[in-house]
Amino acid sequence: MGGSIWVKSEISNGSTFGFTLRAKRADEDALAAQNAATSGRIIKDEFKGFTALLAEDIEINREIVESLLEPTGLAIEGAENGSLALEMFRKNPERYDIILMDVQMPVMDGYTATKRIRALGVSTQKGKDIPIIAMTANVFKEDIERSRAVGMNAHIGKPIDLNEMVHVLRQYLKK
């Protein structure tokens, strides 16, 4: 790097170590984006171009998730239950990049919906591969294990922690 390293040492007085190197100044915008990405802060339009299927039976919960994630640019389509989410995915699997799945819903719960989406993998690879994220107030070890056992990729507790949500989205939504 065009520098040097040196040491000055005196018996009974200790040692001093030093170095020089040539380096460029960091691009301030790139550094700010990198710091935001590693801290869990939202980066505007970070998920623009991606679409999530949000399966959540409580309308206000859907609105909260949409509001929290709006600055990220993530497009979100809602389903009131697992059966509707399954049907939306089955009709157009390539439309969705990730599924955010509540586990306790009427008509069809999130566990059953996830199993059926994974079973679609026989006819569409997307059914096997799409990331499915559990969203539930059930956060005990056995709840997380059950989510994994039915084919969910990750587990987010409710109430939603925005930093955790963004961290999980970053794991699965890469350009």
C-alpha positions in Angstrom: 0.0 0.0 0.0 3.0 2.2 -0.5 3.7 2.6 3.2 6.2 1.5 5.8 6.2 -0.1 9.3 8.8 0.5 12.0 9.5 -0.2 15.6 11.6 1.6 18.2 12.6 -0.4 21.2 14.7 0.4 24.3 15.4 -2.2 26.9 13.5 -1.5 30.1 11.6 1.4 28.4 9.3 -0.5 26.1 8.6 -0.4 22.4 6.8 2.0 20.0 5.3 0.7 16.8 4.3 2.8 13.9 3.2 2.6 10.3 2.2 4.8 7.3 0.1 3.8 4.3 -1.6 5.4 1.3 -5.4 5.1 1.2 -8.3 6.9 -0.5 -10.9 8.7 1.5 -14.1 6.8 1.7 -17.1 7.9 -0.4 -19.3 9.5 2.2 -22.6 8.4 0.6 -21.4 4.8 0.3 -20.1 4.8 3.8 -23.4 6.1 5.1 -25.3 3.4 3.2 -23.0 0.7 4.5 -23.4 2.0 8.1 -27.2 2.0 7.7 -27.2 -1.5 6.3 -25.2 -2.9 9.1 -27.1 -1.0 11.8 -30.6 -2.1 10.8 -31.6 1.4 9.7 -33.8 1.8 6.7 -32.2 2.7 3.4 -34.7 4.5 1.2 -36.0 2.4 -1.7 -33.6 -0.5 -0.7 -36.2 -3.1 -1.7 -37.7 -1.3 -4.7 -38.5 -3.8 -7.4 -39.3 -6.6 -4.9 -42.9 -7.7 -4.0 -44.0 -9.3 -0.8 -47.1 -11.3 -0.2 -48.3 -10.4 3.3 -50.7 -13.0 4.8 -52.3 -11.4 7.9 -55.9 -11.6 9.0 -56.0 -8.4 11.0 -56.3 -5.4 8.8 -54.6 -2.9 11.2 -51.6 -5.3 11.4 -51.3 -5.3 7.6 -51.5 -1.5 7.6 -48.7 -1.3 10.2 -46.4 -3.6 8.3 -47.1 -1.7 5.1 -46.5 1.7 6.8 -43.3 0.5 8.5 -41.8 -0.8 5.2 -43.1 1.9 2.9 -39.8 3.9 2.9 -38.0 0.7 1.7 -39.9 0.7 -1.6 -41.0 -2.9 -1.0 -44.3 -3.5 -2.8 -46.8 -5.4 -0.6 -49.9 -7.3 -1.5 -52.1 -8.4 1.3 -54.2 -11.6 2.0 -56.6 -12.0 4.8 -55.9 -15.7 5.4 -53.7 -18.5 4.4 -56.1 -19.9 1.9 -56.2 -16.6 0.0 -52.4 -16.3 0.2 -52.0 -19.8 -1.2 -54.4 -18.9 -4.1 -52.6 -15.6 -4.9 -49.3 -17.4 -4.9 -50.6 -20.3 -7.0 -52.0 -18.0 -9.6 -48.7 -16.0 -10.1 -45.7 -17.5 -8.2 -43.2 -15.4 -10.1 -44.8 -12.2 -8.9 -43.6 -12.6 -5.3 -40.1 -12.5 -3.9 -41.0 -13.2 -0.3 -44.0 -14.2 1.8 -44.6 -12.7 5.3 -46.9 -15.2 6.9 -49.0 -14.8 10.1 -49.4 -18.2 11.6 -52.8 -17.8 13.4 -55.5 -17.0 10.8 -59.0 -18.1 10.1 -59.9 -20.3 7.1 -56.3 -21.6 6.8 -53.5 -21.0 9.2 -50.0 -20.0 8.2 -48.5 -23.4 8.9 -50.9 -25.2 6.6 -50.5 -22.5 3.9 -46.8 -22.8 4.1 -46.9 -26.6 3.7 -49.2 -26.2 0.7 -47.0 -23.6 -0.9 -44.0 -25.8 -0.4 -45.9 -28.7 -2.0 -46.4 -26.6 -5.1 -42.6 -27.1 -5.6 -43.5 -30.2 -7.5 -45.0 -28.0 -10.3 -43.0 -24.8 -9.7 -39.5 -24.3 -8.3 -40.7 -21.0 -6.8 -42.9 -22.9 -4.4 -39.8 -24.6 -3.0 -37.5 -21.6 -3.0 -39.5 -18.6 -2.0 -38.6 -17.3 1.4 -41.5 -17.6 3.9 -41.1 -15.6 7.1 -43.3 -16.4 10.1 -44.8 -13.4 11.9 -46.3 -14.3 15.2 -46.5 -13.4 18.9 -45.7 -17.1 19.5 -41.9 -16.8 20.1 -41.1 -19.8 22.2 -38.4 -22.2 21.0 -41.1 -24.8 20.1 -43.0 -22.1 18.0 -39.8 -21.3 16.1 -39.0 -25.0 15.6 -42.6 -25.6 14.3 -42.2 -22.8 11.8 -39.0 -24.3 10.5 -40.5 -27.8 10.4 -43.3 -26.7 8.0 -40.8 -25.0 5.7 -40.6 -21.4 6.9 -37.2 -19.8 6.5 -37.2 -17.3 9.5 -39.4 -16.2 12.4 -40.2 -12.6 13.4 -42.0 -12.0 16.7 -44.9 -9.6 17.2 -45.1 -6.8 17.8 -42.9 -6.2 14.8 -39.4 -4.9 15.5 -38.5 -2.8 12.4 -34.8 -3.4 12.8 -35.3 -7.2 12.9 -37.7 -7.1 10.0 -35.3 -5.1 7.8 -32.5 -7.4 8.9 -34.5 -10.5 7.8 -35.5 -8.8 4.5 -31.9 -8.1 3.7 -31.0 -11.7 4.2 -33.5 -12.8 1.6 -34.0 -9.9 -0.9 -30.7 -9.4 -2.7 -30.3 -7.7 -6.0 
